[in-house]
Every structure is written in structure tokens, then in C-alpha cells.
Amino acid sequence: MNQSLSCWVATARLFVTAMVIAVSWSHSVRAQLPVSVQLEKPSRPLTGLAVELKYDFVVGEEILSKVVHLVSMDTKIEGTAEAVETRSVSMRRWKVTAVDKQGNVTFGHYIDKAKMWQKVSGRPEVRFDSDSKEEPPELYRKVAATIGTSLATITLSPQGIVLGRESAQPNFNPGIGELAIPLPGRPVQVGQKWYVSDELRISDAEGRYKRIQTRQLYTFQKIQSGIATIQVRTQVLTPVKDPKIRSKLIQRLQHGTIKFDVDAGRVRSRQMDLNERVIGFNGAASIMHYVARFTEEWSLEGASGGDSR
């Protein structure tokens, strides 16, 4: 394996591992000022009743969810193939500590348990299980230290905007999934769209960062039995011609479906899927195939120990 390929494979392993850990743990809590949600003007008149989508929590309740993140990345450079696979399964908990008169909720964010796995072709598998009494491998040692401890104290608006965050944990934004889905802030009809603008900084082959303008576009697809189906898709607004930059960009996109319980005021499930190929990311004959699935399902008994509504 030549030096160019070795460097790329090492970078890929680190990136995929960091991404899986960060997504399962932080869900890309934004460190900057609150984002702005914009409604898109409908291309045609919409019919049907308007529905209000907003988060609603109670002091003392604990919201539980199961997060599964799978990644497979195959690369081929100068005839040499490499495969990296990772899997992360974790149990997440939000512990609600305060709700103000405006409905802004403050909660502690915890990971109660996790199982993680990584396989690189030609190398032994690496596994971690937080329930095991065995010493965690070096790759997951920092993860093991966070199990059961508060990752952050977060304040969230009824619209799903992060208003405040206090944490000593590092905050990495891979762009796969947000902590909460941003909502439009007023009643919307089926077919209506809203979006959140974002900027990604991605390095090129020389280590220089390029600013990529994107936006997350949300579409209210349907509502059935009180469950709203929302589609999300990342739109890349900045033209990207460099294959190396694109090979990193595709790992930070969101394409998927969200189920939002209108009556309960919270997400019930979400699934994000990526299946992308890039040719020429490391030489004319190089190719990368990236496949990822991120799912989160909230417990139907999600509230526990809270006051009655």
C-alpha cells in the first residue's frame, strides 16, 4: 500500500469512527447563536387544515430513545481496496429539569448504555459494550467515560431551536442529525416547506478550508392518526467540483423521514439514509462508496416521573 493510500485510509478510519461516536452522543448540538427557520412560499395553493407543530415537555419526565447508526465505506485507490464498517447502538435519555412560561424546556442529555463496533478490512474487529466489565479498547475509552453522566444541559424552544448549551464535552458537528428537529413556528398545511440555512467548513487536499453553504429543507408530507410525516433533505447551495471536498461533504448530508407526534409534542422516530459515490477523490482512478443509516426511536412510554399535564 503506497503512502497516499495509507494516509487516506487512516483519515477515513478516524473520520468514520469520530462521526459515529459524535452522532450517537451529541446529535450536532449547535454551539452558535440560535438558527433561523424560514417558511418557503408554496408553489401552489395548499388545502387542508393547518397543524401546529411544537415541542411540549413536563418537568420531571424522562424521554428515552434508542439510537442506531450504521456506516459502510468502501474505497479503491490505484487498484487497492479498503473497507471500513462501523455500528453504534445507544440508549439516550433526556431528563427534563425546567419548563418556563414560554414553553422553553431545559433538560440534561445522557447516554445510559452503548454497544459499538468497528471493522477495517485486514484488521481485527474492535468492540465496546458499556454493560461489560472488561476494560474498554483505546478506541472507545473516552466514550466509556461518558456513559451515565450528563453530556450537556440544553435549553430548547417549543420550535426546536437550541437556545443554550452548557457542557464540558467536545462538540463535533458531522451534520447527520440534529438534537431536535427545527419546526416552522406557526401552523402549517400538508405540502408546506420550511428550511434552515447552514454553513459547513471542509478542508481540501492542501488543508485549506472551503465554506459550503447548505440548507436543510423540511416538507410536511402528511398527517395520519395525529402523527405528522416530515421529509428532510440537505440542499448544497455552493457548487462543489473538487472530488476530495465532495468525498467529505457527502458524509455530512441529511436525507430522511421524521415522524412527529402532534398531540404529545415530540418526535416519535426518524430515519436518515445516505448512499453516495465519489470518483476521483484521490487520483483519477479512485472511487469511494459511502452508505449510512441513522435511526432513532422514542419509547412510547417516553415520559416517566413527570407531573400530569
C-alpha positions as CSV (number, residue, x, y, z in Angstrom):
1,M,0.0,0.0,0.0
2,N,1.5,3.3,-1.0
3,Q,1.9,6.4,1.2
4,S,-1.0,8.2,-0.4
5,L,-3.4,5.4,0.1
6,S,-2.2,4.7,3.7
7,C,-2.8,8.4,4.6
8,W,-6.3,8.3,3.1
9,V,-7.3,5.1,4.8
10,A,-6.0,6.3,8.2
11,T,-8.0,9.5,7.8
12,A,-11.1,7.6,6.7
13,R,-11.0,5.4,9.7
14,L,-10.6,8.3,12.1
15,F,-13.4,10.3,10.4
16,V,-15.9,7.4,10.4
17,T,-15.2,6.5,14.0
18,A,-15.4,10.1,15.2
19,M,-18.6,10.6,13.2
20,V,-20.4,7.6,14.7
21,I,-19.4,8.5,18.2
22,A,-20.3,12.1,17.8
23,V,-23.7,11.5,16.1
24,S,-24.8,9.0,18.8
25,W,-23.7,11.3,21.6
26,S,-24.1,14.9,20.7
27,H,-26.5,14.9,17.8
28,S,-24.9,18.0,16.5
29,V,-26.0,20.5,19.1
30,R,-25.1,23.8,17.6
31,A,-22.7,26.0,19.5
32,Q,-23.5,29.2,17.6
33,L,-26.5,31.5,18.0
34,P,-30.0,30.1,17.6
35,V,-30.7,29.2,13.9
36,S,-33.5,30.9,11.9
37,V,-36.3,28.8,10.5
38,Q,-37.8,30.2,7.2
39,L,-41.0,29.2,5.6
40,E,-40.8,28.6,1.9
41,K,-43.6,30.2,-0.2
42,P,-45.8,27.4,-1.7
43,S,-45.6,27.0,-5.5
44,R,-49.4,26.3,-5.5
45,P,-52.3,27.0,-3.1
46,L,-52.5,24.5,-0.3
47,T,-55.6,22.9,1.1
48,G,-56.5,21.2,4.3
49,L,-56.4,22.2,8.0
50,A,-53.3,23.9,9.3
51,V,-51.5,21.9,12.0
52,E,-49.3,23.4,14.8
53,L,-46.1,21.5,15.3
54,K,-44.3,22.3,18.6
55,Y,-42.4,20.5,21.4
56,D,-44.2,20.0,24.7
57,F,-42.5,18.6,27.8
58,V,-43.2,18.4,31.5
59,V,-40.9,19.0,34.4
60,G,-39.6,15.7,35.9
61,E,-40.3,13.5,32.9
62,E,-37.5,11.5,31.2
63,I,-37.7,10.9,27.5
64,L,-36.0,7.7,26.3
65,S,-34.8,6.8,22.8
66,K,-32.8,4.1,21.0
67,V,-30.2,5.4,18.5
68,V,-28.7,3.1,15.8
69,H,-26.1,4.3,13.4
70,L,-24.6,2.1,10.7
71,V,-21.8,3.2,8.3
72,S,-20.1,1.3,5.5
73,M,-17.3,3.0,3.4
74,D,-15.5,1.2,0.6
75,T,-12.6,2.9,-1.2
76,K,-10.4,1.9,-4.1
77,I,-7.2,3.7,-4.9
78,E,-4.7,2.6,-7.5
79,G,-6.3,-0.8,-7.5
80,T,-6.1,-1.3,-3.8
81,A,-9.5,-1.8,-2.0
82,E,-10.2,-0.9,1.6
83,A,-13.5,-1.4,3.6
84,V,-14.5,0.3,6.9
85,E,-17.7,-0.7,8.7
86,T,-19.0,0.7,12.0
87,R,-22.0,0.2,14.1
88,S,-23.3,2.1,17.2
89,V,-26.4,1.3,19.3
90,S,-27.1,3.5,22.2
91,M,-29.8,4.4,24.7
92,R,-30.4,8.1,25.1
93,R,-32.2,9.9,27.9
94,W,-33.4,13.5,28.3
95,K,-34.1,14.4,31.9
96,V,-36.4,17.5,32.0
97,T,-35.5,19.9,34.8
98,A,-37.4,23.1,33.9
99,V,-40.1,24.5,31.6
100,D,-40.7,28.2,31.6
101,K,-43.8,30.2,30.8
102,Q,-42.9,30.4,27.1
103,G,-42.6,26.6,26.9
104,N,-38.8,26.6,26.7
105,V,-37.5,23.4,28.2
106,T,-34.2,22.7,30.0
107,F,-33.0,19.1,30.2
108,G,-30.0,17.0,30.9
109,H,-28.7,14.9,28.0
110,Y,-27.5,11.4,29.0
111,I,-26.3,8.2,27.3
112,D,-27.2,5.3,29.6
113,K,-25.6,2.5,27.6
114,A,-24.0,1.8,24.3
115,K,-22.6,-1.0,22.1
116,M,-20.1,0.0,19.4
117,W,-18.2,-2.0,16.8
118,Q,-15.7,-1.3,14.1
119,K,-14.2,-3.5,11.3
120,V,-11.4,-2.5,8.9
121,S,-10.5,-5.0,6.2
122,G,-7.4,-6.9,7.2
123,R,-7.6,-5.9,10.8
124,P,-9.2,-7.4,13.9
125,E,-12.7,-6.2,14.9
126,V,-12.9,-3.7,17.8
127,R,-15.9,-3.9,20.1
128,F,-17.2,-2.0,23.1
129,D,-20.2,-2.8,25.4
130,S,-20.9,-0.4,28.3
131,D,-22.6,-3.3,30.2
132,S,-19.4,-5.4,30.0
133,K,-16.9,-5.4,32.9
134,E,-14.0,-5.7,30.5
135,E,-11.6,-2.8,30.0
136,P,-12.8,-0.7,27.0
137,P,-10.5,-0.7,24.0
138,E,-8.5,2.5,23.4
139,L,-10.7,3.5,20.5
140,Y,-13.8,3.8,22.8
141,R,-12.2,4.7,26.1
142,K,-13.4,8.3,26.0
143,V,-16.9,7.1,25.1
144,A,-16.9,4.7,28.1
145,A,-16.1,7.6,30.5
146,T,-19.3,9.4,29.5
147,I,-21.8,6.6,30.0
148,G,-24.4,7.6,32.6
149,T,-23.0,11.1,33.0
150,S,-24.6,14.3,31.8
151,L,-23.2,15.2,28.4
152,A,-24.9,18.6,28.4
153,T,-27.6,20.7,29.9
154,I,-29.6,22.1,27.0
155,T,-32.4,24.7,26.7
156,L,-34.7,24.1,23.8
157,S,-37.6,26.3,22.5
158,P,-41.0,24.9,21.5
159,Q,-39.9,25.4,17.9
160,G,-36.9,23.0,18.4
161,I,-34.2,25.7,18.5
162,V,-31.3,25.2,20.9
163,L,-31.3,28.4,23.0
164,G,-28.5,27.4,25.4
165,R,-26.0,24.6,26.0
166,E,-23.6,24.0,28.9
167,S,-21.2,21.2,28.6
168,A,-17.5,20.2,29.1
169,Q,-17.8,17.6,26.3
170,P,-16.3,18.4,22.9
171,N,-18.9,19.4,20.3
172,F,-18.5,17.9,16.8
173,N,-21.0,18.6,14.1
174,P,-20.9,15.9,11.4
175,G,-24.3,17.1,10.0
176,I,-26.0,13.7,10.1
177,G,-28.7,14.6,12.6
178,E,-29.8,17.4,14.8
179,L,-30.6,17.1,18.5
180,A,-34.1,18.3,17.8
181,I,-35.9,18.9,14.5
182,P,-36.5,22.7,13.9
183,L,-40.2,23.4,13.4
184,P,-41.8,26.2,11.5
185,G,-43.1,28.2,14.5
186,R,-46.6,28.6,13.2
187,P,-49.4,26.3,11.9
188,V,-48.6,24.6,8.5
189,Q,-50.6,22.7,6.0
190,V,-49.7,19.4,4.3
191,G,-47.3,20.2,1.4
192,Q,-45.7,23.2,3.2
193,K,-42.0,23.5,3.4
194,W,-39.5,25.3,5.7
195,Y,-35.8,25.4,5.8
196,V,-32.7,26.2,8.0
197,S,-29.6,27.6,6.4
198,D,-26.2,26.3,7.5
199,E,-22.5,26.6,6.6
200,L,-20.0,23.7,6.5
201,R,-16.3,24.2,6.6
202,I,-14.5,21.4,4.7
203,S,-10.8,21.1,4.1
204,D,-9.3,20.5,0.6
205,A,-6.1,18.4,-0.2
206,E,-3.9,21.3,1.0
207,G,-5.7,21.6,4.3
208,R,-7.4,24.9,3.3
209,Y,-11.0,25.2,4.4
210,K,-13.8,25.9,2.0
211,R,-17.1,27.3,3.2
212,I,-20.0,25.3,1.8
213,Q,-23.5,26.9,2.0
214,T,-26.3,24.4,2.6
215,R,-29.8,24.3,3.9
216,Q,-32.0,21.7,5.5
217,L,-35.3,21.6,3.7
218,Y,-38.2,20.1,5.6
219,T,-41.5,19.1,3.9
220,F,-44.8,18.4,5.7
221,Q,-45.8,15.3,3.7
222,K,-48.9,14.0,5.6
223,I,-50.7,13.6,8.9
224,Q,-52.4,10.4,10.0
225,S,-53.8,9.5,13.4
226,G,-52.0,12.5,14.9
227,I,-48.6,11.6,13.5
228,A,-47.1,14.1,11.1
229,T,-44.7,12.8,8.5
230,I,-41.9,15.2,7.6
231,Q,-39.3,14.7,5.0
232,V,-35.8,16.3,5.3
233,R,-33.2,16.8,2.7
234,T,-29.9,18.7,2.6
235,Q,-29.6,21.1,-0.3
236,V,-26.0,22.1,-1.2
237,L,-26.1,25.6,-2.5
238,T,-22.3,26.1,-3.1
239,P,-21.0,24.4,-6.3
240,V,-18.5,21.7,-5.3
241,K,-16.3,20.5,-8.1
242,D,-13.3,19.2,-6.1
243,P,-13.9,15.4,-5.6
244,K,-11.9,15.4,-2.4
245,I,-14.1,18.0,-0.8
246,R,-17.2,16.2,-2.1
247,S,-16.0,12.9,-0.5
248,K,-16.1,14.7,2.9
249,L,-19.3,16.6,2.1
250,I,-21.4,13.6,1.4
251,Q,-20.8,12.3,4.9
252,R,-22.4,15.4,6.3
253,L,-25.7,15.3,4.5
254,Q,-29.2,14.5,5.7
255,H,-31.8,12.7,3.7
256,G,-34.7,11.0,5.5
257,T,-38.1,10.9,7.2
258,I,-39.3,12.1,10.6
259,K,-42.4,11.1,12.5
260,F,-43.7,13.8,14.8
261,D,-46.5,13.1,17.4
262,V,-48.6,16.3,17.2
263,D,-50.6,15.6,20.4
264,A,-47.6,14.5,22.5
265,G,-45.4,17.3,21.2
266,R,-42.3,15.3,20.3
267,V,-40.6,13.2,17.7
268,R,-41.6,9.5,17.6
269,S,-39.0,8.3,15.2
270,R,-36.6,9.4,12.4
271,Q,-34.5,7.7,9.8
272,M,-31.7,9.1,7.7
273,D,-30.2,7.3,4.8
274,L,-27.2,8.1,2.6
275,N,-25.9,6.1,-0.4
276,E,-23.3,8.2,-2.3
277,R,-20.3,7.6,-4.6
278,V,-17.4,9.9,-5.5
279,I,-15.0,9.2,-8.3
280,G,-11.5,10.9,-8.4
281,F,-11.3,11.8,-4.7
282,N,-7.6,10.6,-4.5
283,G,-6.5,10.3,-8.1
284,A,-8.4,9.8,-11.4
285,A,-9.0,6.1,-10.8
286,S,-10.0,6.3,-7.2
287,I,-13.6,5.7,-6.1
288,M,-15.4,5.9,-2.7
289,H,-18.8,4.4,-1.9
290,Y,-20.4,5.6,1.3
291,V,-23.5,4.1,2.8
292,A,-25.0,5.2,6.2
293,R,-28.3,4.7,8.1
294,F,-29.2,6.6,11.2
295,T,-32.4,5.7,13.1
296,E,-33.8,6.9,16.4
297,E,-37.0,5.6,18.0
298,W,-38.5,7.2,21.1
299,S,-40.1,5.0,23.7
300,L,-43.9,5.0,23.6
301,E,-43.7,5.3,27.4
302,G,-41.3,8.2,26.8
303,A,-42.5,10.3,29.8
304,S,-41.7,8.9,33.2
305,G,-41.9,10.6,36.6
306,G,-43.3,13.9,35.3
307,D,-46.2,15.9,36.5
308,S,-49.6,15.3,34.9
309,R,-50.5,17.5,32.0
